Amino acid sequence: MPLRAVAAHLRLGPMPWLLALAATALGMSLLLPAGHGLVELCGRLSLAQLADPAARALLLPAPGLLAGGWVLMVLAMMPPLVSAPLAHLWQTTAHAGRWAAVAPFALGYLAVWSLAGLVLLPLALLLASGPAALPLLLGAALIWSASPTAQAARNRCHRMRWLPAGRIRAARAALDYGLAHGGACLGACWPWMLVPLAVQGGHGAAMVLVAVFLLVERAMPAAPALWRVPPGIVALYGLAPSRSRHLTGLRRF
């Protein structure tokens, strides 16, 4: 079941374009000059430095650069997660109105994640410091993924909307759809966005690994909102070779 679900998700029409967008944003975030992005901050700031105004002014980029780094991080990790709703909009909208539906959806989705950066980025700068930050944030993200709240948010991500007739009405509905889907995606994924920011080296690899985990998790079907083993763990366990599954001692859920 996990293999079929993930394979079906990867075969969705927009996926190659979304992967290309994510790869481009990842490359841009890693190629930014020193002092112009989030990469050099990841896991390297201490609370003492953040509390010192002089140190903050010296170490932190301008707010606009931080915001740009956050948007690039979102674009490097999140696009594959919207392959299903984008495929749905593309297939259920008349040919002449496809872009008028897809563009407002994408705008609404990106707006939610961009505004979320106003909270998540300062939170990451406060928490993602010290040698214990990475295991603590990773553990917190796994606990969140196992929670009923996260499962309810993932279930909302599986809901598809039909747009009304008329280009203007459809565009407004698509924008609302993007905002709603972005809110559900934020509710399911927000702790995972803090994890790469706690990595002192290999920030790009951490973003890729987290993005893959979230994509595999999103490919799993909706389920009752109960405490459960994180669906990403279940899916990756199901994708592992049979010998590896035997050695882990895990059971299927």
C-alpha positions in Angstrom: 0.0 0.0 0.0 2.7 2.6 0.8 4.6 1.9 -2.4 1.4 2.2 -4.5 0.4 5.4 -2.7 3.8 7.1 -3.2 4.1 5.9 -6.8 0.6 7.3 -7.6 1.6 10.6 -6.1 4.8 10.8 -8.1 3.0 10.1 -11.3 0.7 13.2 -11.0 1.0 15.5 -13.9 2.5 18.6 -12.2 5.1 16.7 -10.3 8.1 17.2 -12.7 7.5 20.9 -12.8 7.1 21.2 -9.0 10.3 19.1 -8.5 12.2 21.4 -10.9 10.9 24.5 -9.0 12.0 23.0 -5.7 15.4 22.1 -7.1 15.9 25.6 -8.4 14.9 27.3 -5.1 17.2 24.9 -3.2 20.1 25.8 -5.5 19.4 29.5 -5.2 19.3 29.3 -1.4 22.6 27.5 -1.3 24.3 29.8 -3.7 23.4 33.1 -2.0 26.5 35.1 -1.0 27.6 34.9 2.7 25.4 37.0 4.9 22.5 37.0 2.5 20.5 33.9 3.6 19.5 31.4 6.2 22.2 28.8 5.5 25.0 30.4 7.5 22.6 31.0 10.5 21.4 27.4 10.8 22.3 26.0 14.2 25.0 28.6 14.8 23.3 31.3 16.9 23.1 31.2 20.6 20.5 32.7 22.9 23.2 35.0 24.3 23.9 36.3 20.8 20.3 36.9 20.1 19.8 38.7 23.4 22.7 41.1 22.6 21.6 43.9 20.3 25.1 44.5 19.0 25.5 40.8 18.2 22.1 40.6 16.5 23.0 43.6 14.3 26.3 42.0 13.3 25.1 38.4 12.7 21.6 38.7 11.4 20.9 39.7 7.8 18.5 42.5 7.0 14.8 41.5 7.6 14.2 41.5 3.9 17.0 39.1 3.3 15.7 36.8 6.1 12.2 36.9 4.5 13.6 36.1 1.1 15.6 33.2 2.6 12.5 31.9 4.2 10.5 32.1 0.9 13.3 30.2 -0.9 13.2 27.6 1.8 9.5 27.2 1.4 9.8 26.9 -2.4 12.6 24.4 -2.0 10.5 22.1 0.3 6.8 22.6 -0.3 5.9 22.6 -4.0 5.7 18.7 -4.4 3.1 18.7 -1.6 0.6 20.6 -3.7 0.8 18.2 -6.7 -2.5 16.6 -6.0 -4.6 19.8 -5.7 -2.9 21.3 -8.7 -3.5 18.2 -10.7 -7.2 18.3 -9.6 -7.6 22.0 -10.6 -5.9 21.4 -14.0 -8.0 18.4 -14.8 -11.4 19.8 -13.7 -11.1 23.3 -15.1 -11.8 24.3 -18.7 -8.7 24.7 -20.8 -9.1 28.5 -21.2 -9.3 29.0 -17.4 -6.7 26.6 -16.1 -4.0 29.2 -15.3 -6.7 31.5 -13.9 -7.4 28.8 -11.4 -3.8 27.5 -10.7 -2.2 30.9 -10.2 -4.6 32.2 -7.4 -4.3 28.8 -5.7 -0.5 29.0 -5.7 -0.6 32.6 -4.5 -2.9 31.8 -1.6 -0.8 28.8 -0.6 2.5 30.7 -0.7 0.9 33.6 1.2 0.0 31.3 4.1 3.6 29.9 4.3 5.1 33.4 3.9 3.1 34.8 6.8 3.9 31.8 8.9 7.5 32.7 8.6 6.8 35.8 10.8 6.3 33.3 13.6 8.3 30.2 12.6 11.5 32.0 11.6 12.0 33.9 15.0 11.0 30.6 16.7 13.7 28.8 14.8 16.3 31.4 15.6 15.4 31.0 19.3 15.3 27.2 19.4 17.7 26.0 16.8 20.9 26.6 18.7 23.1 24.3 20.7 24.0 20.6 20.2 20.7 19.4 21.7 18.5 21.5 19.3 18.4 19.1 16.4 17.4 15.9 18.3 14.8 17.9 20.4 13.3 19.6 17.3 13.3 16.3 15.4 11.6 14.5 18.3 9.0 17.3 18.6 8.3 17.1 14.9 7.8 13.3 15.1 5.5 13.6 18.1 3.5 16.3 16.2 3.2 14.0 13.2 1.9 11.3 15.4 -0.8 13.5 17.0 -4.5 13.6 16.1 -4.2 17.4 15.3 -1.6 16.7 12.6 -3.7 13.8 11.2 -6.8 16.0 11.0 -4.7 18.6 9.2 -3.4 16.0 6.8 -7.0 14.8 6.2 -7.9 18.4 5.2 -5.0 18.4 2.7 -6.7 15.5 0.9 -9.9 17.4 0.3 -10.4 18.6 -3.2 -12.7 21.5 -4.2 -14.6 22.1 -7.4 -14.5 25.6 -8.7 -17.7 27.5 -9.7 -18.4 28.6 -13.3 -17.2 32.0 -14.4 -13.5 33.0 -14.5 -13.7 35.7 -11.8 -15.7 33.5 -9.4 -13.4 30.6 -10.1 -10.3 32.7 -9.4 -11.7 33.8 -6.1 -12.6 30.3 -5.2 -9.2 29.1 -6.2 -7.6 31.7 -4.0 -9.7 30.6 -1.1 -8.8 27.0 -1.8 -5.1 27.9 -1.8 -5.5 29.7 1.5 -7.4 26.8 3.1 -5.0 24.2 1.7 -2.0 26.3 2.9 -3.5 26.5 6.3 -4.0 22.7 6.5 -0.5 22.1 5.1 0.9 24.5 7.7 -0.9 22.6 10.5 0.5 19.3 9.4 4.1 20.4 8.6 5.1 23.4 10.6 7.4 21.7 13.2 9.3 20.0 10.3 10.3 23.4 8.9 12.3 24.1 12.1 14.4 20.9 11.8 16.7 22.0 8.9 17.4 25.3 10.7 19.0 23.3 13.5 21.5 21.6 11.3 24.9 23.3 11.5 26.3 21.6 8.3 24.5 20.1 5.3 21.5 22.5 5.4 20.6 21.6 1.8 20.6 17.9 2.5 18.5 18.4 5.6 15.9 20.3 3.6 15.8 17.5 1.0 15.4 14.8 3.6 12.6 16.6 5.4 10.9 17.4 2.1 11.0 13.7 1.0 9.6 12.6 4.4 6.8 15.1 4.1 6.0 14.1 0.5 5.9 10.4 1.5 3.7 11.3 4.5 1.3 13.4 2.3 1.0 10.5 -0.2 -0.5 8.3 2.6 -4.4 8.2 2.5 -6.6 10.0 5.0 -7.2 8.2 8.3 -9.0 8.8 11.6 -7.6 11.6 13.7 -6.0 9.5 16.4 -2.6 9.1 17.9 -0.6 6.8 15.6 2.9 6.0 14.4 3.8 9.0 12.1 2.5 8.0 8.6 5.9 9.0 7.1 7.6 6.3 9.3 4.9 3.8 8.3 5.4 4.6 4.6 9.1 4.5 4.7 9.0 1.2 6.6 6.7 -0.2 4.0 9.1 0.9 1.2 12.1 -0.6 2.9 13.4 -4.0 1.7 11.9 -7.0 3.4 15.2 -7.9 5.1 15.5 -4.4 6.5 11.9 -4.5 7.8 12.6 -7.8 9.5 15.7 -6.4 11.2 13.9 -3.4 12.6 11.4 -5.5 14.5 8.6 -3.1 13.5 5.1 -4.3 12.9 2.8 -2.9 10.2 0.1 -0.4 11.5 
